[in-house]
Amino acid sequence: MSHHEVRPAELDIRDVSCTAGGREVLSRVSLTAEPGEVLGVVGPNGAGKSTLLRTAYRQLRPAEGRVLLDGADVFRMPRRSLARRLAALPQETPAEFELTAHDVAAMGRAPHRRRIGGDRLGDERIVTVSLEMVEMAELAHRQFAQLSGGEKQRVLIARALVQEPGMLVLDEPTNHLDMRHQFDVLALVRRLNVTTLAALHDLNLAARFCDRICVLAAGEAVAIGTPVEVLTESLLSEVYGVHTEVGTHPRTGAPTVLFGD
Ligand SMILES: Nc1ncnc2c1ncn2[C@@H]1O[C@H](COP(=O)(O)OP(=O)(O)OP(=O)(O)O)[C@@H](O)[C@H]1O
């Protein structure tokens, strides 16, 4: 795959506010993902993680503020140009009936395809390699709708990789995945030189794989920093209302979060 040749993007979320159901659900959130950075977004249910990510992949127009990809407003870009630079894994699995896993992954090529001609063989190779990266090549011929939750999730991650983006926006990429696939998918994201904004629930995974973590609570970014800076017992108690024991991984040095007593 030619991922290493793709230039990582810069995402700049500036003072973004969103309202839903007559309520402000994001309040002046600012966040910059530097090229190549893996930036995690954590926070309790309803904190606004998906809302923030949806503004980044242009599914939701913020009431105020701007979202810039490589300095250009995503809401002013042609859809196709955006899709060539940014791929998203939304929280809801689309119902792609009748399509095989291969077909769903291949949809990621659409923004790169020319009207006439194009590099069909090259496209096909990228689809195959991406499915291999998430260990779904062997199930490529299966109907997408009949796959398990974790298998579907991995096909959708492959579809995002097929886009060869400079920016990945992943809403709970480890949702439905077993322990090994959680690890493998995030390790894969880490290896690729692609800027990544990912909403994660598992703080230990976030600590292990993110360069920085943004903590959202009630629509506000209450902390942004490295895992060590952000994942403290006092902050977790304040934000989640749980007593935790934060330690240090003996080999990686990443913080580890355990429930307290
Ligand atoms: N269309 C909508 N109408 C009304 N309220 C909405 C709508 N969309 C989102 N909300 C509310 O906005 C808040 C933020 O939702 P969001 O999905 O961004 O949270 P989240 O942090 O991703 O949560 P979770 O961890 O549960 O996935 C929630 O209180 C939610 O109920």
PDBQT file of the ligand as one rigid body, heavy atoms in Angstrom, charges set to zero:
ROOT
HETATM    1  N1  LIG A 301     -30.174  15.077  17.117  1.00  0.00    +0.000 N 
HETATM    2  C1  LIG A 301     -30.088  15.296  18.427  1.00  0.00    +0.000 A 
HETATM    3  N2  LIG A 301     -31.133  15.806  19.124  1.00  0.00    +0.000 NA
HETATM    4  C2  LIG A 301     -31.065  16.021  20.445  1.00  0.00    +0.000 A 
HETATM    5  N3  LIG A 301     -29.972  15.775  21.168  1.00  0.00    +0.000 NA
HETATM    6  C3  LIG A 301     -28.908  15.289  20.542  1.00  0.00    +0.000 A 
HETATM    7  C4  LIG A 301     -28.900  15.001  19.141  1.00  0.00    +0.000 A 
HETATM    8  N4  LIG A 301     -27.689  14.533  18.808  1.00  0.00    +0.000 NA
HETATM    9  C5  LIG A 301     -26.977  14.490  19.942  1.00  0.00    +0.000 A 
HETATM   10  N5  LIG A 301     -27.699  14.936  20.982  1.00  0.00    +0.000 N 
HETATM   11  C6  LIG A 301     -27.248  15.060  22.386  1.00  0.00    +0.000 C 
HETATM   12  O1  LIG A 301     -25.988  15.672  22.352  1.00  0.00    +0.000 OA
HETATM   13  C7  LIG A 301     -25.175  15.158  23.409  1.00  0.00    +0.000 C 
HETATM   14  C8  LIG A 301     -23.852  14.704  22.837  1.00  0.00    +0.000 C 
HETATM   15  O2  LIG A 301     -24.055  13.532  22.071  1.00  0.00    +0.000 OA
HETATM   16  P1  LIG A 301     -22.848  12.733  21.434  1.00  0.00    +0.000 P 
HETATM   17  O3  LIG A 301     -23.420  11.600  20.643  1.00  0.00    +0.000 OA
HETATM   18  O4  LIG A 301     -21.953  13.669  20.738  1.00  0.00    +0.000 OA
HETATM   19  O5  LIG A 301     -22.123  12.161  22.733  1.00  0.00    +0.000 OA
HETATM   20  P2  LIG A 301     -20.934  11.106  22.867  1.00  0.00    +0.000 P 
HETATM   21  O6  LIG A 301     -19.918  11.725  23.744  1.00  0.00    +0.000 OA
HETATM   22  O7  LIG A 301     -20.497  10.637  21.526  1.00  0.00    +0.000 OA
HETATM   23  O8  LIG A 301     -21.671   9.942  23.662  1.00  0.00    +0.000 OA
HETATM   24  P3  LIG A 301     -21.489   8.320  23.702  1.00  0.00    +0.000 P 
HETATM   25  O9  LIG A 301     -20.267   8.066  24.535  1.00  0.00    +0.000 OA
HETATM   26  O10 LIG A 301     -22.704   7.875  24.422  1.00  0.00    +0.000 OA
HETATM   27  O11 LIG A 301     -21.381   7.818  22.308  1.00  0.00    +0.000 OA
HETATM   28  C9  LIG A 301     -25.986  14.057  24.071  1.00  0.00    +0.000 C 
HETATM   29  O12 LIG A 301     -26.563  14.570  25.244  1.00  0.00    +0.000 OA
HETATM   30  C10 LIG A 301     -27.043  13.722  23.042  1.00  0.00    +0.000 C 
HETATM   31  O13 LIG A 301     -28.205  13.255  23.679  1.00  0.00    +0.000 OA
ENDROOT
TORSDOF 0
